[in-house]
Amino acid sequence: MLFHPREPRKVLGLTFHGIFPKRQQQFAEKLGKLVSDELLSYGDIEQKITSKENLKKLMPVIDEHIDEFLRTKIKTEFPFISMFIGTKTINRFKETISKELETLFPALMKNYMNDLKHQLDLEKIVVEKVASFSTDKLESVLYQIMSKEFRFVEIIGGVLGFVIGLVQVLITLLTN
């Protein structure tokens, strides 16, 4: 009854429809909200991107690029100026630019994340993806995630059905 019948079927005036296929849109909406609010929020992403640790990881690459720029591109683009710039000056330029980038980078990434937040609606993306799943795909995904829980529900259902059946037999025997 969780997944089948996939399409509503009428039997003796009653409509039967699997729970997940019937509520796939609602499931998609709740999952989209959960993902965007709790699992993958823009605040968490922004915090990771703008963290000082991540900036420290990027700085060697940035320093190398700045060094390459100051040592090579300046010479090709401005040969006259390059005659007056030595290693000390290049190192000072590099230090100054690196310090400036350390303050600019977090602000730049915050602005970028703000723009991205308005351009990418995570909730909408998840809702559209899950809602567009075929019922086979939805069943497969849910079985992968919840196979143990489904098995538990089956066993408990069997045990409860057996116990209720025994109680009914006892009541029938005692009333006759």
N, C-alpha and C positions, 0 to 999 in steps of 0.2 A: 504493500500500500504506500510505501514511501516513494517509489519510482514508477509503479505500474498501476493502472494503465496510463500510458503517456498522454493519450488524448482522452477527453471526457467520453465516457460510455454510459448509456442509459440501460438499466436492467430493471424491469418491473416498475418503471416510473422513478427509480432512484438513479442519480447521477454519480458515477464513480470516476475518480481522477486521482492519480498519484499526487502525494503531498508536494514533493519538490517540483514536478513539472507545473502544477497548478500555481505554486507560489514562487516561481523562478524570478519574476520581476521584483517582488518584495525582497527575496533573498539577495538579489543583486544590489538593490538599493541599500539594504542594511550593511552588506559587506563593503560597498563603496564608502559609506559613511565611516565604518569602522577603520578601514584602511587609511582614509584621508585624515581622520581625527586622531587615531590612536597609534597605528602601526607605522605610518610613513608621513608624518606631518611636516609641513614646510618649515616650521620652527626648528625641528630636529635636524633637518637637512641643512638649513642655514647655519645652525650652531656648529655642525661638523665642518662645513665648508669654510667658515670664517674663523675657526679655532686657531689659536697661535701654534699649536702642534702641527697642524696641516700646513700652515704658512712656513714653518721652519723646514718642513720636508720639501717644500717647493723652492725655497731660497737658493739652494745650491744650483739648481737648474737655471733659475733666473740670473744668479750671479755669473754663471758660465756664459749665458746669452749676452749679458751686459758687457762682460769682458771681451767676448768675441766682437761685439759691435764696436766697442771703443778701440780695440786694437786693429781690426781689419776694415770695417766699413768706413770709419772716419778717414783712414788713409786713402781709400779708393774714392770716396765722395768729396772729401775736403783735403786734398794733398798738401795745400799750403799750411793749413792749421795743424795737420799731423806732424809737421816738422818741429813745432814748438811744444808738442805734448809728449812728455816722457812717461816712464813707468809710474813715478810718484803721482803725477797728475791723473793718470788713468785710474790708479788705485783710489785716489780721493774722489774722483767722479763716481766710481763704482760704489764706494761707501755711501756717498750722498744719495745716489739714485736708489740704492738698496734700502736705506732708511726711509726714504720717501715712499717707496713701494710697500714697506711694512705697515705704514699708516694708511696708505691708499687702498691696499688690497681688501681688507675687511669691509670698508665702506663701499667699495666697488661691488663686492660679492653680495652685500646686503641689498643694494639697489638691483642687482641682477636677479636675486631671489624674489624680490618684490615684483619685478616684471614677470618673472617666470610663474609666480603664484597666480597672477591674473591671466596669463596665457594658457597655463596647463591646469585644468580642473581634474585633479586626481580622482575625486569622487565620481565625476561624470565618466571618466575613462574606465574605471573599474565597473561601474554600473553597466555601461554599454558592452564591455567585454563579456561579463558574466551573463547578462541578459541575452546575448547573441549565441551563447553556447548551445549546441544541440543537446537534447535531453540525454543522449548517449554520453556525451562529453561531461555533462554535469554529473551524471550518475558515476562515471569513472572517477572524476575528481573527488567527489564526496566519499566514495568507497576507499580511495587511497588515503584520505585524511581520517576517516572514521570507521574503518573496517572492524576494529576491536569493539567499538561502541555498538555498532549494528549487531554484531554477534552476541554481545551481552543482552541487548534488547530482545533478540530472538530467544535466547535461553530463558530469560526471565519471563517472557511471554508464554513459553511452553510450560514452565514450572507453574506459573499462576493459572494457566488454563487447566492443567492437570489437577491442581488443588481445588479449583472451583468446581470442576467436574466431579471430584470425589465428594465434595460437600453436597452437591446436588443429588448424587446417588444416595448418600446417607440420609438426606432430608426425605427423599422419595421412599426409602426403605422404612424410615421411622414413621412416616405418615400413613403407610398402608397397613 
